[in-house]
Amino acid sequence: MDKKILKLSKTLSLTEARFAAALGFDYIGFCFDKNDENYISPTKAKEIMSWVTGAEMVAEFHQDISVEEIENIITILGFEYIELRRIVIILPMFPIPKLLS
């Protein structure tokens, strides 16, 4: 039987993230679109990420955002996965500027 891959999107709290990790979710996503109702600040995301183990963290970007903003967030927080408009990308296999051009 194939293993299903589970991802929690638009995480807003430590409780959500730890619950998902405990249930065996593979990925936990954080939305960095400032106009989204589920936006989380990089500071808050970093705080949550420091308390969660067992899942990979994903930076989610679904609206127009500059390459510089994306690079800044993933560099500061150390993301290895980003999601651009619902497509998950593994870093550093694909450099950001080339992806968005």
Secondary structure, DSSP 8 states (H G I E B T S, - for coil): ------EE-S---HHHHHHHHHTT-SEEEEE--TTSTTB--HHHHHHHHTT--SSEEEEEE-S---HHHHHHHHHHHT-SEEEETTEEEETTTS-HHHHH-
